[in-house]
Amino acid sequence: MSWRNAFGSVLAALFGVQSEANRQRDFNESSPLPYIVVGVVMVTLFVISLLAIVNMVLS
């Protein structure tokens, strides 16, 4: 499993469009660590971007 595949899977999951083939591939992996790390980073970036947008609108 590469970090690139983990990024693509997490991004697809965040949008809710994960294909069955990719879901099966992801669940057959031995370690969930890449998915956890990429997921935390992407959610953190999403929250930071929302905060920045709200601050720009309210300023």
PDB file with SEQRES, HELIX, SHEET and CRYST1 records, atoms N, CA, C and O in Angstrom:
SEQRES   1 A   59  MET SER TRP ARG ASN ALA PHE GLY SER VAL LEU ALA ALA          
SEQRES   2 A   59  LEU PHE GLY VAL GLN SER GLU ALA ASN ARG GLN ARG ASP          
SEQRES   3 A   59  PHE ASN GLU SER SER PRO LEU PRO TYR ILE VAL VAL GLY          
SEQRES   4 A   59  VAL VAL MET VAL THR LEU PHE VAL ILE SER LEU LEU ALA          
SEQRES   5 A   59  ILE VAL ASN MET VAL LEU SER                                  
HELIX    1 AA1 TRP A    3  PHE A   15  1                                  13    
HELIX    2 AA2 GLU A   20  PHE A   27  1                                   8    
HELIX    3 AA3 LEU A   33  LEU A   58  1                                  26    
CRYST1    1.000    1.000    1.000  90.00  90.00  90.00 P 1           1          
ATOM      1  N   MET A   1       0.850  -1.179   0.000  1.00  0.00           N  
ATOM      2  CA  MET A   1       0.000   0.000   0.000  1.00  0.00           C  
ATOM      3  C   MET A   1       0.883   1.225   0.000  1.00  0.00           C  
ATOM      4  O   MET A   1       1.773   1.371   0.838  1.00  0.00           O  
ATOM      5  N   SER A   2       0.632   2.086  -0.931  1.00  0.00           N  
ATOM      6  CA  SER A   2       1.388   3.329  -0.973  1.00  0.00           C  
ATOM      7  C   SER A   2       0.574   4.444  -0.332  1.00  0.00           C  
ATOM      8  O   SER A   2      -0.644   4.341  -0.182  1.00  0.00           O  
ATOM      9  N   TRP A   3       1.264   5.497   0.038  1.00  0.00           N  
ATOM     10  CA  TRP A   3       0.591   6.653   0.638  1.00  0.00           C  
ATOM     11  C   TRP A   3      -0.325   7.313  -0.383  1.00  0.00           C  
ATOM     12  O   TRP A   3      -1.343   7.902  -0.021  1.00  0.00           O  
ATOM     13  N   ARG A   4       0.035   7.214  -1.647  1.00  0.00           N  
ATOM     14  CA  ARG A   4      -0.790   7.793  -2.709  1.00  0.00           C  
ATOM     15  C   ARG A   4      -2.146   7.086  -2.779  1.00  0.00           C  
ATOM     16  O   ARG A   4      -3.184   7.734  -2.911  1.00  0.00           O  
ATOM     17  N   ASN A   5      -2.129   5.755  -2.691  1.00  0.00           N  
ATOM     18  CA  ASN A   5      -3.384   4.997  -2.685  1.00  0.00           C  
ATOM     19  C   ASN A   5      -4.209   5.317  -1.448  1.00  0.00           C  
ATOM     20  O   ASN A   5      -5.433   5.426  -1.521  1.00  0.00           O  
ATOM     21  N   ALA A   6      -3.536   5.467  -0.308  1.00  0.00           N  
ATOM     22  CA  ALA A   6      -4.245   5.803   0.924  1.00  0.00           C  
ATOM     23  C   ALA A   6      -4.891   7.182   0.799  1.00  0.00           C  
ATOM     24  O   ALA A   6      -6.026   7.373   1.235  1.00  0.00           O  
ATOM     25  N   PHE A   7      -4.184   8.137   0.210  1.00  0.00           N  
ATOM     26  CA  PHE A   7      -4.736   9.472   0.009  1.00  0.00           C  
ATOM     27  C   PHE A   7      -5.973   9.417  -0.880  1.00  0.00           C  
ATOM     28  O   PHE A   7      -6.991  10.037  -0.570  1.00  0.00           O  
ATOM     29  N   GLY A   8      -5.889   8.682  -1.977  1.00  0.00           N  
ATOM     30  CA  GLY A   8      -7.029   8.551  -2.886  1.00  0.00           C  
ATOM     31  C   GLY A   8      -8.223   7.888  -2.219  1.00  0.00           C  
ATOM     32  O   GLY A   8      -9.364   8.298  -2.436  1.00  0.00           O  
ATOM     33  N   SER A   9      -7.971   6.875  -1.415  1.00  0.00           N  
ATOM     34  CA  SER A   9      -9.058   6.178  -0.738  1.00  0.00           C  
ATOM     35  C   SER A   9      -9.714   7.053   0.318  1.00  0.00           C  
ATOM     36  O   SER A   9     -10.938   7.061   0.448  1.00  0.00           O  
ATOM     37  N   VAL A  10      -8.911   7.786   1.068  1.00  0.00           N  
ATOM     38  CA  VAL A  10      -9.462   8.671   2.095  1.00  0.00           C  
ATOM     39  C   VAL A  10     -10.240   9.806   1.439  1.00  0.00           C  
ATOM     40  O   VAL A  10     -11.318  10.165   1.912  1.00  0.00           O  
ATOM     41  N   LEU A  11      -9.722  10.366   0.378  1.00  0.00           N  
ATOM     42  CA  LEU A  11     -10.426  11.441  -0.322  1.00  0.00           C  
ATOM     43  C   LEU A  11     -11.767  10.954  -0.872  1.00  0.00           C  
ATOM     44  O   LEU A  11     -12.779  11.645  -0.751  1.00  0.00           O  
ATOM     45  N   ALA A  12     -11.771   9.770  -1.472  1.00  0.00           N  
ATOM     46  CA  ALA A  12     -13.021   9.203  -1.989  1.00  0.00           C  
ATOM     47  C   ALA A  12     -13.996   8.922  -0.849  1.00  0.00           C  
ATOM     48  O   ALA A  12     -15.199   9.141  -0.995  1.00  0.00           O  
ATOM     49  N   ALA A  13     -13.496   8.447   0.265  1.00  0.00           N  
ATOM     50  CA  ALA A  13     -14.361   8.161   1.407  1.00  0.00           C  
ATOM     51  C   ALA A  13     -14.943   9.441   1.998  1.00  0.00           C  
ATOM     52  O   ALA A  13     -16.096   9.452   2.428  1.00  0.00           O  
ATOM     53  N   LEU A  14     -14.166  10.513   2.025  1.00  0.00           N  
ATOM     54  CA  LEU A  14     -14.683  11.780   2.537  1.00  0.00           C  
ATOM     55  C   LEU A  14     -15.834  12.309   1.682  1.00  0.00           C  
ATOM     56  O   LEU A  14     -16.761  12.932   2.198  1.00  0.00           O  
ATOM     57  N   PHE A  15     -15.770  12.060   0.380  1.00  0.00           N  
ATOM     58  CA  PHE A  15     -16.843  12.476  -0.515  1.00  0.00           C  
ATOM     59  C   PHE A  15     -17.952  11.434  -0.615  1.00  0.00           C  
ATOM     60  O   PHE A  15     -19.016  11.711  -1.170  1.00  0.00           O  
ATOM     61  N   GLY A  16     -17.709  10.234  -0.080  1.00  0.00           N  
ATOM     62  CA  GLY A  16     -18.719   9.189  -0.097  1.00  0.00           C  
ATOM     63  C   GLY A  16     -18.870   8.491  -1.427  1.00  0.00           C  
ATOM     64  O   GLY A  16     -19.959   8.012  -1.744  1.00  0.00           O  
ATOM     65  N   VAL A  17     -17.816   8.418  -2.217  1.00  0.00           N  
ATOM     66  CA  VAL A  17     -17.895   7.805  -3.544  1.00  0.00           C  
ATOM     67  C   VAL A  17     -16.896   6.656  -3.707  1.00  0.00           C  
ATOM     68  O   VAL A  17     -16.440   6.393  -4.819  1.00  0.00           O  
ATOM     69  N   GLN A  18     -16.560   5.988  -2.644  1.00  0.00           N  
ATOM     70  CA  GLN A  18     -15.600   4.887  -2.685  1.00  0.00           C  
ATOM     71  C   GLN A  18     -16.175   3.714  -3.471  1.00  0.00           C  
ATOM     72  O   GLN A  18     -17.303   3.296  -3.209  1.00  0.00           O  
ATOM     73  N   SER A  19     -15.425   3.176  -4.427  1.00  0.00           N  
ATOM     74  CA  SER A  19     -15.898   2.034  -5.209  1.00  0.00           C  
ATOM     75  C   SER A  19     -15.738   0.747  -4.391  1.00  0.00           C  
ATOM     76  O   SER A  19     -14.934   0.674  -3.462  1.00  0.00           O  
ATOM     77  N   GLU A  20     -16.515  -0.242  -4.760  1.00  0.00           N  
ATOM     78  CA  GLU A  20     -16.472  -1.524  -4.044  1.00  0.00           C  
ATOM     79  C   GLU A  20     -15.095  -2.182  -4.190  1.00  0.00           C  
ATOM     80  O   GLU A  20     -14.589  -2.777  -3.239  1.00  0.00           O  
ATOM     81  N   ALA A  21     -14.498  -2.079  -5.361  1.00  0.00           N  
ATOM     82  CA  ALA A  21     -13.175  -2.680  -5.576  1.00  0.00           C  
ATOM     83  C   ALA A  21     -12.131  -2.020  -4.689  1.00  0.00           C  
ATOM     84  O   ALA A  21     -11.304  -2.708  -4.092  1.00  0.00           O  
ATOM     85  N   ASN A  22     -12.160  -0.695  -4.597  1.00  0.00           N  
ATOM     86  CA  ASN A  22     -11.202   0.004  -3.737  1.00  0.00           C  
ATOM     87  C   ASN A  22     -11.465  -0.286  -2.264  1.00  0.00           C  
ATOM     88  O   ASN A  22     -10.525  -0.418  -1.481  1.00  0.00           O  
ATOM     89  N   ARG A  23     -12.725  -0.384  -1.885  1.00  0.00           N  
ATOM     90  CA  ARG A  23     -13.055  -0.692  -0.492  1.00  0.00           C  
ATOM     91  C   ARG A  23     -12.524  -2.077  -0.119  1.00  0.00           C  
ATOM     92  O   ARG A  23     -11.961  -2.255   0.961  1.00  0.00           O  
ATOM     93  N   GLN A  24     -12.702  -3.048  -1.002  1.00  0.00           N  
ATOM     94  CA  GLN A  24     -12.186  -4.396  -0.747  1.00  0.00           C  
ATOM     95  C   GLN A  24     -10.661  -4.381  -0.638  1.00  0.00           C  
ATOM     96  O   GLN A  24     -10.092  -5.031   0.239  1.00  0.00           O  
ATOM     97  N   ARG A  25     -10.003  -3.642  -1.525  1.00  0.00           N  
ATOM     98  CA  ARG A  25      -8.540  -3.536  -1.483  1.00  0.00           C  
ATOM     99  C   ARG A  25      -8.080  -2.931  -0.163  1.00  0.00           C  
ATOM    100  O   ARG A  25      -7.124  -3.405   0.450  1.00  0.00           O  
ATOM    101  N   ASP A  26      -8.776  -1.872   0.270  1.00  0.00           N  
ATOM    102  CA  ASP A  26      -8.399  -1.191   1.499  1.00  0.00           C  
ATOM    103  C   ASP A  26      -8.573  -2.083   2.724  1.00  0.00           C  
ATOM    104  O   ASP A  26      -7.727  -2.083   3.617  1.00  0.00           O  
ATOM    105  N   PHE A  27      -9.659  -2.837   2.769  1.00  0.00           N  
ATOM    106  CA  PHE A  27      -9.908  -3.680   3.931  1.00  0.00           C  
ATOM    107  C   PHE A  27      -9.044  -4.933   3.948  1.00  0.00           C  
ATOM    108  O   PHE A  27      -8.956  -5.600   4.979  1.00  0.00           O  
ATOM    109  N   ASN A  28      -8.408  -5.267   2.838  1.00  0.00           N  
ATOM    110  CA  ASN A  28      -7.497  -6.412   2.799  1.00  0.00           C  
ATOM    111  C   ASN A  28      -6.067  -6.034   3.164  1.00  0.00           C  
ATOM    112  O   ASN A  28      -5.203  -6.907   3.232  1.00  0.00           O  
ATOM    113  N   GLU A  29      -5.805  -4.773   3.397  1.00  0.00           N  
ATOM    114  CA  GLU A  29      -4.464  -4.324   3.789  1.00  0.00           C  
ATOM    115  C   GLU A  29      -4.171  -4.775   5.211  1.00  0.00           C  
ATOM    116  O   GLU A  29      -5.081  -4.939   6.024  1.00  0.00           O  
ATOM    117  N   SER A  30      -2.896  -4.973   5.499  1.00  0.00           N  
ATOM    118  CA  SER A  30      -2.502  -5.472   6.820  1.00  0.00           C  
ATOM    119  C   SER A  30      -2.439  -4.375   7.873  1.00  0.00           C  
ATOM    120  O   SER A  30      -2.635  -4.651   9.056  1.00  0.00           O  
ATOM    121  N   SER A  31      -2.168  -3.133   7.467  1.00  0.00           N  
ATOM    122  CA  SER A  31      -2.008  -2.062   8.446  1.00  0.00           C  
ATOM    123  C   SER A  31      -2.919  -0.884   8.113  1.00  0.00           C  
ATOM    124  O   SER A  31      -2.924  -0.402   6.980  1.00  0.00           O  
ATOM    125  N   PRO A  32      -3.694  -0.417   9.101  1.00  0.00           N  
ATOM    126  CA  PRO A  32      -4.547   0.739   8.870  1.00  0.00           C  
ATOM    127  C   PRO A  32      -3.822   2.071   9.076  1.00  0.00           C  
ATOM    128  O   PRO A  32      -4.419   3.131   8.887  1.00  0.00           O  
ATOM    129  N   LEU A  33      -2.546   2.032   9.461  1.00  0.00           N  
ATOM    130  CA  LEU A  33      -1.804   3.245   9.800  1.00  0.00           C  
ATOM    131  C   LEU A  33      -1.798   4.306   8.698  1.00  0.00           C  
ATOM    132  O   LEU A  33      -2.030   5.475   9.007  1.00  0.00           O  
ATOM    133  N   PRO A  34      -1.544   3.963   7.423  1.00  0.00           N  
ATOM    134  CA  PRO A  34      -1.570   5.020   6.392  1.00  0.00           C  
ATOM    135  C   PRO A  34      -2.925   5.711   6.290  1.00  0.00           C  
ATOM    136  O   PRO A  34      -2.990   6.924   6.096  1.00  0.00           O  
ATOM    137  N   TYR A  35      -3.996   4.950   6.419  1.00  0.00           N  
ATOM    138  CA  TYR A  35      -5.340   5.521   6.334  1.00  0.00           C  
ATOM    139  C   TYR A  35      -5.628   6.442   7.513  1.00  0.00           C  
ATOM    140  O   TYR A  35      -6.246   7.493   7.349  1.00  0.00           O  
ATOM    141  N   ILE A  36      -5.185   6.053   8.684  1.00  0.00           N  
ATOM    142  CA  ILE A  36      -5.395   6.863   9.883  1.00  0.00           C  
ATOM    143  C   ILE A  36      -4.630   8.174   9.774  1.00  0.00           C  
ATOM    144  O   ILE A  36      -5.182   9.241  10.040  1.00  0.00           O  
ATOM    145  N   VAL A  37      -3.357   8.100   9.382  1.00  0.00           N  
ATOM    146  CA  VAL A  37      -2.526   9.302   9.277  1.00  0.00           C  
ATOM    147  C   VAL A  37      -3.082  10.249   8.214  1.00  0.00           C  
ATOM    148  O   VAL A  37      -3.235  11.444   8.469  1.00  0.00           O  
ATOM    149  N   VAL A  38      -3.384   9.727   7.034  1.00  0.00           N  
ATOM    150  CA  VAL A  38      -3.902  10.562   5.958  1.00  0.00           C  
ATOM    151  C   VAL A  38      -5.265  11.132   6.343  1.00  0.00           C  
ATOM    152  O   VAL A  38      -5.550  12.293   6.050  1.00  0.00           O  
ATOM    153  N   GLY A  39      -6.103  10.342   6.987  1.00  0.00           N  
ATOM    154  CA  GLY A  39      -7.414  10.823   7.414  1.00  0.00           C  
ATOM    155  C   GLY A  39      -7.326  11.959   8.408  1.00  0.00           C  
ATOM    156  O   GLY A  39      -8.041  12.953   8.279  1.00  0.00           O  
ATOM    157  N   VAL A  40      -6.460  11.829   9.398  1.00  0.00           N  
ATOM    158  CA  VAL A  40      -6.292  12.889  10.391  1.00  0.00           C  
ATOM    159  C   VAL A  40      -5.762  14.162   9.738  1.00  0.00           C  
ATOM    160  O   VAL A  40      -6.235  15.257  10.042  1.00  0.00           O  
ATOM    161  N   VAL A  41      -4.793  14.029   8.851  1.00  0.00           N  
ATOM    162  CA  VAL A  41      -4.225  15.199   8.176  1.00  0.00           C  
ATOM    163  C   VAL A  41      -5.281  15.893   7.314  1.00  0.00           C  
ATOM    164  O   VAL A  41      -5.396  17.118   7.333  1.00  0.00           O  
ATOM    165  N   MET A  42      -6.047  15.109   6.562  1.00  0.00           N  
ATOM    166  CA  MET A  42      -7.043  15.711   5.672  1.00  0.00           C  
ATOM    167  C   MET A  42      -8.178  16.371   6.442  1.00  0.00           C  
ATOM    168  O   MET A  42      -8.646  17.439   6.047  1.00  0.00           O  
ATOM    169  N   VAL A  43      -8.625  15.768   7.518  1.00  0.00           N  
ATOM    170  CA  VAL A  43      -9.689  16.381   8.326  1.00  0.00           C  
ATOM    171  C   VAL A  43      -9.165  17.650   8.990  1.00  0.00           C  
ATOM    172  O   VAL A  43      -9.888  18.643   9.076  1.00  0.00           O  
ATOM    173  N   THR A  44      -7.926  17.631   9.459  1.00  0.00           N  
ATOM    174  CA  THR A  44      -7.327  18.820  10.059  1.00  0.00           C  
ATOM    175  C   THR A  44      -7.237  19.958   9.040  1.00  0.00           C  
ATOM    176  O   THR A  44      -7.573  21.099   9.357  1.00  0.00           O  
ATOM    177  N   LEU A  45      -6.792  19.657   7.833  1.00  0.00           N  
ATOM    178  CA  LEU A  45      -6.728  20.675   6.784  1.00  0.00           C  
ATOM    179  C   LEU A  45      -8.114  21.201   6.429  1.00  0.00           C  
ATOM    180  O   LEU A  45      -8.272  22.392   6.164  1.00  0.00           O  
ATOM    181  N   PHE A  46      -9.107  20.337   6.421  1.00  0.00           N  
ATOM    182  CA  PHE A  46     -10.477  20.749   6.136  1.00  0.00           C  
ATOM    183  C   PHE A  46     -10.983  21.719   7.198  1.00  0.00           C  
ATOM    184  O   PHE A  46     -11.581  22.743   6.867  1.00  0.00           O  
ATOM    185  N   VAL A  47     -10.751  21.408   8.458  1.00  0.00           N  
ATOM    186  CA  VAL A  47     -11.196  22.281   9.554  1.00  0.00           C  
ATOM    187  C   VAL A  47     -10.471  23.615   9.497  1.00  0.00           C  
ATOM    188  O   VAL A  47     -11.094  24.662   9.676  1.00  0.00           O  
ATOM    189  N   ILE A  48      -9.169  23.597   9.251  1.00  0.00           N  
ATOM    190  CA  ILE A  48      -8.397  24.844   9.162  1.00  0.00           C  
ATOM    191  C   ILE A  48      -8.902  25.708   8.009  1.00  0.00           C  
ATOM    192  O   ILE A  48      -9.019  26.926   8.143  1.00  0.00           O  
ATOM    193  N   SER A  49      -9.201  25.067   6.871  1.00  0.00           N  
ATOM    194  CA  SER A  49      -9.703  25.851   5.734  1.00  0.00           C  
ATOM    195  C   SER A  49     -11.086  26.430   6.029  1.00  0.00           C  
ATOM    196  O   SER A  49     -11.368  27.560   5.628  1.00  0.00           O  
ATOM    197  N   LEU A  50     -11.945  25.697   6.712  1.00  0.00           N  
ATOM    198  CA  LEU A  50     -13.244  26.243   7.098  1.00  0.00           C  
ATOM    199  C   LEU A  50     -13.091  27.426   8.045  1.00  0.00           C  
ATOM    200  O   LEU A  50     -13.787  28.431   7.900  1.00  0.00           O  
ATOM    201  N   LEU A  51     -12.192  27.317   9.007  1.00  0.00           N  
ATOM    202  CA  LEU A  51     -11.944  28.429   9.926  1.00  0.00           C  
ATOM    203  C   LEU A  51     -11.422  29.649   9.178  1.00  0.00           C  
ATOM    204  O   LEU A  51     -11.822  30.773   9.479  1.00  0.00           O  
ATOM    205  N   ALA A  52     -10.545  29.447   8.218  1.00  0.00           N  
ATOM    206  CA  ALA A  52     -10.007  30.568   7.439  1.00  0.00           C  
ATOM    207  C   ALA A  52     -11.108  31.236   6.620  1.00  0.00           C  
ATOM    208  O   ALA A  52     -11.162  32.464   6.543  1.00  0.00           O  
ATOM    209  N   ILE A  53     -11.979  30.445   6.011  1.00  0.00           N  
ATOM    210  CA  ILE A  53     -13.081  31.014   5.235  1.00  0.00           C  
ATOM    211  C   ILE A  53     -14.028  31.806   6.116  1.00  0.00           C  
ATOM    212  O   ILE A  53     -14.448  32.901   5.743  1.00  0.00           O  
ATOM    213  N   VAL A  54     -14.370  31.272   7.277  1.00  0.00           N  
ATOM    214  CA  VAL A  54     -15.266  31.970   8.199  1.00  0.00           C  
ATOM    215  C   VAL A  54     -14.627  33.273   8.673  1.00  0.00           C  
ATOM    216  O   VAL A  54     -15.307  34.296   8.754  1.00  0.00           O  
ATOM    217  N   ASN A  55     -13.346  33.251   8.984  1.00  0.00           N  
ATOM    218  CA  ASN A  55     -12.667  34.464   9.411  1.00  0.00           C  
ATOM    219  C   ASN A  55     -12.625  35.520   8.301  1.00  0.00           C  
ATOM    220  O   ASN A  55     -12.756  36.711   8.582  1.00  0.00           O  
ATOM    221  N   MET A  56     -12.444  35.100   7.054  1.00  0.00           N  
ATOM    222  CA  MET A  56     -12.448  36.048   5.939  1.00  0.00           C  
ATOM    223  C   MET A  56     -13.840  36.656   5.745  1.00  0.00           C  
ATOM    224  O   MET A  56     -13.963  37.849   5.468  1.00  0.00           O  
ATOM    225  N   VAL A  57     -14.865  35.856   5.886  1.00  0.00           N  
ATOM    226  CA  VAL A  57     -16.227  36.346   5.683  1.00  0.00           C  
ATOM    227  C   VAL A  57     -16.626  37.304   6.803  1.00  0.00           C  
ATOM    228  O   VAL A  57     -17.299  38.304   6.552  1.00  0.00           O  
ATOM    229  N   LEU A  58     -16.222  37.008   8.020  1.00  0.00           N  
ATOM    230  CA  LEU A  58     -16.612  37.842   9.154  1.00  0.00           C  
ATOM    231  C   LEU A  58     -15.746  39.086   9.302  1.00  0.00           C  
ATOM    232  O   LEU A  58     -16.101  39.990  10.059  1.00  0.00           O  
ATOM    233  N   SER A  59     -14.641  39.154   8.612  1.00  0.00           N  
ATOM    234  CA  SER A  59     -13.742  40.326   8.731  1.00  0.00           C  
ATOM    235  C   SER A  59     -14.197  41.464   7.861  1.00  0.00           C  
ATOM    236  O   SER A  59     -13.560  42.518   7.841  1.00  0.00           O  
TER     237      SER A  59                                                      
END                                                                             
